[in-house]
């Protein structure tokens, strides 16, 4: 009799256990669905802002009430405003896969120009990548511009299925490792590539999750899809999505580009890196529709009526 009651009690406990687990699973699933729906109803946008005076000198005393931000002509309510640290820690990641063969000299010049614009106390590292097994640190953390430029000068094209997500993931990890030790700098990655990821080990979501809840921004100078991409839609989305999710920017270079186009692209990248402020807002249009939205910022005049000019990335693309 005792054995039978014990068995019944154990059986009852099992039923109770599975009922509780089932309820918890149901609750978690329901909570997850609610969170996903909440995310769909909001669209958080982050962007850098550079403010200059009439003589193109930096202005470092801007307050949130001095700024107005517009998305597709509609004014947005600023919910985040912060001054960025002056000093920069930067990772420069350069695609050396076969698809970049015809623009190698150009990207070497661009990379060296980015290095030239680093300040005295800035530091950077250089990574060359092709496939997953060809991701190389060409120069470790240093503020020595001669070493950084020499590393970029030594770039060369080699065969292999390009692994951009892997290169960004590993470079991001290296950057975040430094960020844990030094919170007094701003952190960014500049990726020079055509945006065609063919064979990465890390999935796209894994790569993006690395930057979640961090202030690391990814800037991409993209030759995509004009030079080589087999899937223009997918490769365009690659740059747009990582730029949007990290508050960075993507600058696309046209196939028939002029020297002025390259200079303008370089200026856009430098402007992002040197911007003094970062702002954020919840968009009045929360749809992730994959369409480019124009950004514009207006800076109020100074106390004595002096004109101040605000620079912000021209657009962003919200993608699911």
C-alpha positions as CSV (number, residue, x, y, z in Angstrom):
1,X,0.0,0.0,0.0
2,X,2.8,2.4,1.0
3,X,4.7,1.6,-2.2
4,X,1.5,2.3,-4.3
5,X,1.0,5.6,-2.6
6,X,4.6,6.5,-3.1
7,X,4.4,5.7,-6.8
8,X,1.2,7.8,-7.0
9,X,2.8,10.7,-5.3
10,X,5.9,10.5,-7.6
11,X,3.6,10.3,-10.6
12,X,1.7,13.4,-9.3
13,X,4.9,15.3,-8.8
14,X,6.0,14.5,-12.4
15,X,2.6,15.8,-13.7
16,X,3.0,18.9,-11.6
17,X,6.6,19.4,-12.8
18,X,5.6,19.1,-16.5
19,X,2.7,21.4,-15.9
20,X,5.0,24.0,-14.3
21,X,7.6,23.7,-17.1
22,X,4.9,23.9,-19.7
23,X,3.5,27.0,-18.1
24,X,6.9,28.6,-17.8
25,X,7.7,27.8,-21.5
26,X,4.3,29.2,-22.5
27,X,5.0,32.4,-20.4
28,X,8.5,32.7,-21.9
29,X,7.2,32.3,-25.4
30,X,4.5,34.8,-24.8
31,X,7.0,37.3,-23.3
32,X,9.3,36.8,-26.3
33,X,6.4,37.4,-28.7
34,X,5.5,40.6,-26.8
35,X,9.1,41.8,-26.9
36,X,9.3,41.1,-30.7
37,X,6.0,43.0,-31.2
38,X,7.3,45.9,-29.1
39,X,10.5,46.0,-31.2
40,X,8.4,46.2,-34.3
41,X,6.4,49.1,-32.9
42,X,9.6,51.2,-32.1
43,X,12.5,52.1,-34.3
44,X,15.5,53.5,-32.4
45,X,17.8,55.6,-34.5
46,X,21.3,56.7,-33.5
47,X,23.5,59.1,-35.4
48,X,26.7,61.1,-35.1
49,X,26.6,64.9,-35.4
50,X,29.6,67.2,-36.1
51,X,29.1,70.9,-35.3
52,X,31.3,73.5,-36.9
53,X,31.5,77.3,-36.8
54,X,31.7,79.6,-39.8
55,X,35.5,79.0,-40.0
56,X,35.0,75.2,-39.9
57,X,36.3,74.9,-36.4
58,X,34.8,72.4,-33.9
59,X,32.3,73.6,-31.4
60,X,32.3,71.7,-28.2
61,X,29.7,73.5,-26.1
62,X,26.5,72.4,-27.9
63,X,23.5,71.4,-25.7
64,X,20.6,69.2,-26.7
65,X,18.2,72.2,-26.9
66,X,20.5,73.6,-29.7
67,X,19.7,70.7,-32.0
68,X,16.7,69.8,-34.2
69,X,16.7,66.5,-36.1
70,X,14.5,65.7,-39.1
71,X,13.8,62.3,-40.7
72,X,12.3,62.6,-44.2
73,X,11.4,66.2,-43.4
74,X,9.5,65.2,-40.2
75,X,11.0,66.6,-36.9
76,X,11.8,63.9,-34.3
77,X,12.1,64.1,-30.5
78,X,15.6,63.6,-29.4
79,X,15.8,61.1,-26.6
80,X,19.5,60.6,-26.3
81,X,22.3,63.2,-26.5
82,X,25.9,62.8,-25.5
83,X,29.3,64.3,-26.2
84,X,31.7,61.8,-27.6
85,X,35.3,61.4,-26.3
86,X,37.9,63.2,-28.5
87,X,40.3,60.3,-28.6
88,X,39.7,57.4,-30.9
89,X,40.5,53.7,-31.0
90,X,39.9,52.4,-34.5
91,X,40.1,49.1,-36.4
92,X,40.6,49.3,-40.1
93,X,39.5,46.1,-41.9
94,X,40.4,45.7,-45.6
95,X,39.0,43.2,-48.0
96,X,41.7,41.6,-50.1
97,X,39.6,39.0,-51.9
98,X,39.7,38.6,-55.7
99,X,36.7,40.8,-56.3
100,X,38.7,43.8,-55.0
101,X,41.6,43.2,-57.5
102,X,40.8,46.2,-59.7
103,X,40.4,48.7,-56.9
104,X,43.3,47.6,-54.7
105,X,45.5,50.6,-55.3
106,X,42.5,52.9,-54.6
107,X,41.6,51.2,-51.3
108,X,45.3,51.4,-50.3
109,X,45.2,55.2,-50.9
110,X,41.9,55.5,-49.0
111,X,43.2,53.4,-46.0
112,X,46.3,55.5,-45.8
113,X,44.3,58.7,-45.9
114,X,42.2,57.5,-43.0
115,X,45.4,56.9,-41.1
116,X,46.6,60.4,-41.9
117,X,43.5,61.9,-40.3
118,X,44.2,60.2,-37.0
119,X,45.1,62.5,-34.1
120,X,48.2,62.2,-32.0
121,X,46.6,60.2,-29.2
122,X,44.5,58.0,-31.4
123,X,45.3,54.3,-31.8
124,X,44.5,51.9,-34.5
125,X,45.1,48.3,-35.8
126,X,45.0,47.0,-39.3
127,X,43.4,43.7,-40.5
128,X,43.6,42.2,-43.9
129,X,41.1,39.5,-44.8
130,X,40.0,37.2,-47.5
131,X,38.4,33.9,-46.4
132,X,37.8,32.6,-42.8
133,X,41.3,31.1,-42.7
134,X,42.9,34.3,-44.1
135,X,42.1,36.9,-41.5
136,X,45.4,38.5,-40.5
137,X,46.4,41.2,-38.1
138,X,48.7,43.3,-40.3
139,X,49.5,45.8,-37.6
140,X,48.7,45.7,-33.8
141,X,47.4,48.6,-31.8
142,X,49.6,51.6,-32.3
143,X,49.6,55.4,-32.7
144,X,52.6,55.2,-35.1
145,X,51.1,56.3,-38.5
146,X,54.2,55.1,-40.3
147,X,53.7,51.5,-39.2
148,X,49.9,51.7,-40.0
149,X,50.5,53.0,-43.5
150,X,53.2,50.5,-44.1
151,X,50.8,47.7,-43.2
152,X,48.2,49.0,-45.7
153,X,50.9,49.4,-48.4
154,X,51.6,45.7,-48.0
155,X,48.1,44.6,-48.9
156,X,47.7,42.1,-51.8
157,X,45.0,40.2,-53.4
158,X,44.6,36.4,-52.9
159,X,42.1,33.7,-53.7
160,X,39.4,32.5,-51.3
161,X,35.7,32.9,-50.5
162,X,35.3,36.2,-48.8
163,X,34.3,36.1,-45.1
164,X,33.3,39.6,-44.1
165,X,31.1,38.7,-41.2
166,X,34.0,36.7,-39.7
167,X,36.5,39.6,-40.2
168,X,34.1,42.1,-38.5
169,X,33.2,39.7,-35.7
170,X,36.9,39.0,-34.8
171,X,37.9,42.7,-35.2
172,X,34.9,43.7,-33.1
173,X,36.0,41.3,-30.4
174,X,39.5,42.8,-30.4
175,X,38.1,46.3,-30.2
176,X,35.7,45.5,-27.3
177,X,38.6,43.9,-25.4
178,X,40.4,47.2,-25.5
179,X,37.2,49.1,-24.7
180,X,36.9,47.2,-21.4
181,X,40.2,48.6,-20.3
182,X,39.8,52.2,-21.5
183,X,36.4,53.8,-21.4
184,X,37.7,57.3,-22.2
185,X,37.9,56.9,-26.0
186,X,35.4,56.4,-28.8
187,X,35.5,53.1,-30.7
188,X,34.8,52.3,-34.3
189,X,35.5,49.9,-37.1
190,X,36.0,51.0,-40.7
191,X,35.4,48.2,-43.2
192,X,36.5,48.6,-46.9
193,X,34.9,45.9,-49.0
194,X,32.3,45.2,-51.7
195,X,30.0,43.7,-49.1
196,X,29.8,40.3,-50.6
197,X,30.0,37.7,-47.8
198,X,30.4,34.2,-49.3
199,X,31.6,31.9,-46.7
200,X,31.7,33.1,-43.1
201,X,31.6,30.8,-40.1
202,X,29.8,33.4,-37.9
203,X,26.2,34.0,-38.9
204,X,25.0,37.6,-39.5
205,X,22.9,37.7,-36.3
206,X,25.9,36.5,-34.3
207,X,28.0,39.3,-35.7
208,X,25.4,41.9,-35.0
209,X,24.8,40.6,-31.4
210,X,28.4,41.3,-30.6
211,X,27.8,45.1,-30.9
212,X,24.4,45.1,-29.1
213,X,24.4,47.4,-26.0
214,X,27.8,48.8,-26.9
215,X,28.9,52.2,-28.4
216,X,31.1,50.6,-31.1
217,X,30.1,51.9,-34.5
218,X,30.8,50.2,-37.8
219,X,31.4,52.4,-40.8
220,X,31.5,50.7,-44.2
221,X,33.1,52.1,-47.4
222,X,31.4,49.9,-49.9
223,X,32.2,49.1,-53.6
224,X,29.1,47.0,-53.6
225,X,27.3,46.1,-55.7
226,X,29.0,47.8,-58.5
227,X,32.3,46.0,-58.9
228,X,31.6,42.3,-58.4
229,X,28.6,41.3,-56.2
230,X,26.6,38.3,-57.4
231,X,23.7,39.3,-55.2
232,X,23.4,43.1,-55.2
233,X,20.3,43.1,-52.9
234,X,21.9,41.0,-50.2
235,X,25.2,42.8,-50.3
236,X,23.6,46.2,-50.1
237,X,21.6,45.1,-47.1
238,X,24.8,43.9,-45.4
239,X,26.3,47.4,-45.1
240,X,23.0,49.1,-44.5
241,X,22.0,46.8,-41.6
242,X,25.2,46.8,-39.7
243,X,25.5,50.6,-40.1
244,X,21.9,51.1,-38.8
245,X,22.2,48.6,-35.9
246,X,25.5,50.2,-34.6
247,X,24.7,53.8,-35.4
248,X,27.4,53.9,-38.0
249,X,27.2,54.7,-41.7
250,X,27.7,53.1,-45.1
251,X,29.1,55.0,-48.0
252,X,28.7,53.5,-51.4
253,X,31.1,54.3,-54.2
254,X,29.7,54.3,-57.8
255,X,31.2,52.2,-60.5
256,X,31.9,55.2,-62.7
257,X,33.4,57.3,-60.0
258,X,35.5,60.4,-60.2
259,X,38.3,61.6,-57.9
260,X,35.8,63.9,-56.4
261,X,33.5,60.9,-55.5
262,X,36.3,59.2,-53.7
263,X,37.2,62.4,-51.8
264,X,33.6,62.9,-50.8
265,X,33.3,59.3,-49.6
266,X,36.5,59.7,-47.5
267,X,35.2,63.0,-46.0
268,X,32.0,61.3,-45.0
269,X,33.9,58.6,-43.2
270,X,36.3,61.1,-41.5
271,X,33.3,63.2,-40.5
272,X,31.7,60.2,-38.7
273,X,34.9,59.4,-36.9
274,X,35.6,62.9,-35.8
275,X,32.0,63.9,-34.8
276,X,31.7,65.4,-31.3
277,X,28.2,64.3,-30.5
278,X,25.8,61.4,-30.8
279,X,22.0,61.7,-30.7
280,X,19.2,59.2,-30.7
281,X,15.5,59.2,-31.2
282,X,12.4,56.9,-31.6
283,X,11.3,57.4,-35.2
284,X,7.8,58.5,-35.8
285,X,7.8,55.9,-38.6
286,X,8.7,52.6,-36.9
287,X,8.4,50.4,-40.0
288,X,11.5,48.5,-41.0
289,X,10.6,48.9,-44.7
290,X,14.1,48.8,-46.2
291,X,13.8,52.2,-47.7
292,X,16.4,54.9,-47.4
293,X,15.3,57.8,-45.1
294,X,16.9,61.3,-45.3
295,X,18.4,62.9,-42.2
296,X,18.9,66.6,-41.6
297,X,20.0,68.4,-38.5
298,X,19.6,72.1,-37.7
299,X,21.9,73.8,-35.1
300,X,20.7,77.0,-33.4
301,X,22.8,80.1,-33.7
302,X,25.2,81.0,-30.9
303,X,24.5,83.5,-28.1
304,X,25.8,86.4,-30.3
305,X,24.1,85.2,-33.4
306,X,27.1,83.3,-34.8
307,X,26.2,80.7,-37.4
308,X,26.8,77.1,-36.6
309,X,26.7,74.2,-39.1
310,X,25.7,70.6,-38.2
311,X,26.9,67.6,-40.3
312,X,25.1,64.3,-40.1
313,X,25.0,61.2,-42.3
314,X,22.7,61.8,-45.3
315,X,20.5,58.8,-44.8
316,X,19.9,55.4,-43.2
317,X,18.1,52.3,-44.2
318,X,16.0,50.4,-41.5
319,X,16.1,46.7,-42.4
320,X,14.5,43.8,-40.5
